[in-house]
């Protein structure tokens, strides 16, 4: 019986790709680097913003100095514009409300930096109580390291068998595997179904309501 459901954020709870693309393109253009179509960002995101910038920078410019320069301009801009175009996926607010009504504990485990993770969850899901909202933090390994899942489980006071991890990418499927918990791959996010199936998640959800049937 599952007691804790941990969600990835970008591509799982929220469709954030347009704001991530617009903010990154804004900063790239400001520093004279080429920009990218929104669709390219589906494959740039998932491993934290430093990796996003590395992937977005052109060949030969992917230096640590350039990554940090982009980061220093991106964060204040994205902090203002991170909910211009972002929105919950259809059915997600209803799913979270249903899980909460059933008495399940809910958590967020994201590779988005901590301040933005907290801000977006508070903005879009003010009626939902999350036992923990964890993003990328200084000195804490990013997913697919299992630490963020184990931290969520510790805060909820549950073990692996009582935990379900929900995400939309190979990073999420690896994270669940590394943590020893059942994974749900969702098909409405940024990555294709084949990428999820390659990691053999316990469940595939084609719409949010499917997750209610996976609780045991």
VENDA-V266312 format. One line per field, one symbol per residue. ss: DSSP state (h for helix, s for strand, l for the rest). A space follows every 50 residues. Layout:
BEGIN
ss: ???
END
This chain:
BEGIN
ss: lllssssllslllsslhhhhhhhhhhhhhhlllllllhhhhhhhllllhh hhhhhhlllllllhhhhhhhhhhhhhhhhhhlllllsslllhhhhhhhhh hlllssssssssshhhhhhhhhhhlllllllsssssllllllllllhhhh hhhhhhlllhhhsssssllhhhhhhhhhhllsssssllllllhhhhhlll llsssllhhhhhhhll
END
